[in-house]
Structure formats: C-alpha cells, structure tokens
Amino acid sequence: MAAVGLSEGEARKAVEHGGGDASEVHVARVDLGASSRGWIDEVRGHLTLVARAEGNADEKGTGKGSGTRTSGGVLIGAAVVGPHAGEILGALTVAVHARVPLAELARIPWAYPTLHRSIGDAIAQFGSDVIGAESGAGPAS
C-alpha cells in the first residue's frame, strides 16, 4: 500500500474546517485488475483518488460566481493498494504536491498496457464538473 496527501475523511474535515462545503470533495475508485495490465498479470488491488472541485461557482445562492466551475479541480490525495503501489504513486505524488489541475492530468496519454493507465481511468470518473469543462476527459482504456 502507498498513499499521498489526504484521505477522503481528512479532506472533508479540512474543507469544512476552512469554511467550505464537504461536497467539494470528490472520490474516484478503480479496480487495478480491470485494466489491461491488471488483467494480464491477474492483479488484485485498487486505486483511490481524492479531489477538490475548485473554481468560480455560485454556491448556496450567494450570487457570487458564474454558476459553473471554470478552473476545475485538483488532486489532494491518492492511495494505491496492490502490487507496484509505490511506482504507481510516483506520478500522483507529483500531481498532489504541485497542485496539477485535473484537466491537465486528464490530458496525459497514460502508457498502455500499464497499471499507471488506471490513473487516467480514475480521473475520468470525476466528470467535467470536477475536472474542468475544457478537459475532454474520457475513459483511458
């Protein structure tokens, strides 16, 4: 197992403590065995990503913002359970610490067939409202 950043519970508490809404925290989970490399190698394990939606949105009727997210979200945590967890976590560690926008991560052509490809699959689960409208994100495998 390998992890970086905040877990889902830690993220929700941190957002609420900062005066935000816990619904800004989004989680994506994928089974590593569902990827082509996972199937080939009969891998058991999973990848969990924790993201925070950010941007200019009208929340709780404040009248502030445009009503739609404009900048998308960022990855604030990740955990990998399974073989090669440390190697998979390398790219996620950079993304969390550098606050790389999800829209940028969604555009990465994750190598095929690798377990890293599961990162793209998980990011695609967030959808354009979390990733950002211009991401063009779709399933990676």
Secondary structure per residue as TSV (DSSP state, phi and psi in degrees):
chain	resnum	aa	ss	phi	psi
A	1	M	-	360.0	144.2
A	2	A	E	-144.6	145.3
A	3	A	E	-147.7	156.0
A	4	V	E	-145.0	148.0
A	5	G	E	72.2	-148.8
A	6	L	-	-96.1	146.4
A	7	S	-	-79.0	172.6
A	8	E	H	-58.0	-48.1
A	9	G	H	-63.0	-44.0
A	10	E	H	-62.3	-40.6
A	11	A	H	-64.4	-44.8
A	12	R	H	-62.5	-42.2
A	13	K	H	-64.1	-43.0
A	14	A	H	-63.7	-41.6
A	15	V	H	-65.7	-46.5
A	16	E	H	-63.2	-40.5
A	17	H	H	-62.6	-32.3
A	18	G	T	-83.7	6.4
A	19	G	T	89.1	5.6
A	20	G	-	-90.5	-176.4
A	21	D	-	-104.7	128.9
A	22	A	G	-58.8	-19.6
A	23	S	G	-70.1	-8.6
A	24	E	G	-72.9	-14.3
A	25	V	E	-92.7	130.2
A	26	H	E	-127.3	146.2
A	27	V	E	-127.1	137.5
A	28	A	E	-125.6	138.0
A	29	R	E	-131.9	137.1
A	30	V	E	-133.8	147.8
A	31	D	E	-84.1	121.9
A	32	L	G	-62.3	-29.6
A	33	G	G	-69.2	-14.9
A	34	A	G	-80.2	-16.0
A	35	S	S	-77.4	161.7
A	36	S	H	-59.4	-46.2
A	37	R	H	-64.6	-39.1
A	38	G	H	-62.0	-39.8
A	39	W	H	-68.0	-45.2
A	40	I	H	-59.1	-45.3
A	41	D	T	-93.5	5.1
A	42	E	T	52.6	50.5
A	43	V	-	-79.1	140.8
A	44	R	-	-118.1	129.7
A	45	G	-	156.4	179.8
A	46	H	E	-150.3	163.0
A	47	L	E	-122.8	132.5
A	48	T	E	-123.4	129.6
A	49	L	E	-115.2	140.1
A	50	V	E	-120.2	123.7
A	51	A	E	-126.8	156.4
A	52	R	E	-118.5	125.1
A	53	A	E	-70.9	132.6
A	54	E	-	-133.3	166.6
A	55	G	S	130.5	-170.0
A	56	N	S	-96.3	94.4
A	57	A	-	-128.1	149.3
A	58	D	-	-86.5	109.9
A	59	E	-	-114.4	139.6
A	60	K	T	54.8	33.8
A	61	G	T	65.3	27.0
A	62	T	-	-75.4	-18.2
A	63	G	-	81.9	-4.5
A	64	K	-	-89.2	139.3
A	65	G	S	94.3	173.1
A	66	S	-	-92.5	-8.6
A	67	G	S	93.8	-12.0
A	68	T	S	-131.8	150.0
A	69	R	-	-73.3	136.7
A	70	T	S	-111.2	-27.9
A	71	S	S	-107.0	-6.9
A	72	G	-	77.8	-161.8
A	73	G	E	-120.8	-180.0
A	74	V	E	-132.7	153.2
A	75	L	E	-78.3	128.3
A	76	I	E	-118.1	-4.2
A	77	G	E	-170.2	157.8
A	78	A	E	-158.4	149.2
A	79	A	E	-142.8	141.4
A	80	V	E	-128.7	128.9
A	81	V	E	-119.5	119.1
A	82	G	S	144.0	-179.1
A	83	P	T	-64.8	145.8
A	84	H	T	63.2	26.0
A	85	A	H	-57.4	-41.1
A	86	G	H	-62.7	-39.8
A	87	E	H	-68.5	-40.9
A	88	I	H	-64.2	-37.5
A	89	L	H	-70.2	-18.5
A	90	G	H	-53.3	-52.6
A	91	A	H	-65.1	-36.1
A	92	L	H	-70.1	-33.4
A	93	T	H	-62.9	-44.3
A	94	V	H	-62.2	-45.1
A	95	A	H	-61.6	-42.5
A	96	V	H	-67.5	-49.5
A	97	H	H	-73.2	-28.6
A	98	A	H	-91.7	-2.2
A	99	R	T	53.6	46.6
A	100	V	-	-67.6	127.2
A	101	P	B	-59.7	143.1
A	102	L	H	-56.8	-33.3
A	103	A	H	-60.2	-37.9
A	104	E	H	-69.1	-43.8
A	105	L	H	-63.2	-33.9
A	106	A	H	-68.3	-24.0
A	107	R	T	-85.8	-9.2
A	108	I	-	-70.1	129.8
A	109	P	-	-83.6	89.3
A	110	W	-	-63.7	132.7
A	111	A	-	-57.5	148.5
A	112	Y	T	-127.1	138.2
A	113	P	T	-90.8	115.5
A	114	T	S	-135.6	161.5
A	115	L	T	-69.7	-25.3
A	116	H	T	-59.1	-26.8
A	117	R	H	-58.1	-25.7
A	118	S	H	-63.1	-25.8
A	119	I	H	-61.3	-47.1
A	120	G	H	-63.0	-38.7
A	121	D	H	-62.6	-42.0
A	122	A	H	-67.6	-43.6
A	123	I	H	-59.7	-40.5
A	124	A	H	-61.4	-26.5
A	125	Q	H	-65.0	-25.6
A	126	F	T	-65.5	-31.8
A	127	G	-	80.2	164.8
A	128	S	H	-67.5	-24.0
A	129	D	H	-69.3	-25.4
A	130	V	H	-98.2	-43.1
A	131	I	H	-68.1	-46.7
A	132	G	-	131.6	141.2
A	133	A	T	-62.0	-27.0
A	134	E	T	-93.8	8.6
A	135	S	-	-69.7	-35.2
A	136	G	-	65.6	20.8
A	137	A	-	-67.7	141.5
A	138	G	-	-150.0	178.8
A	139	P	-	-57.4	137.8
A	140	A	-	-86.2	-20.5
A	141	S	-	-121.5	360.0
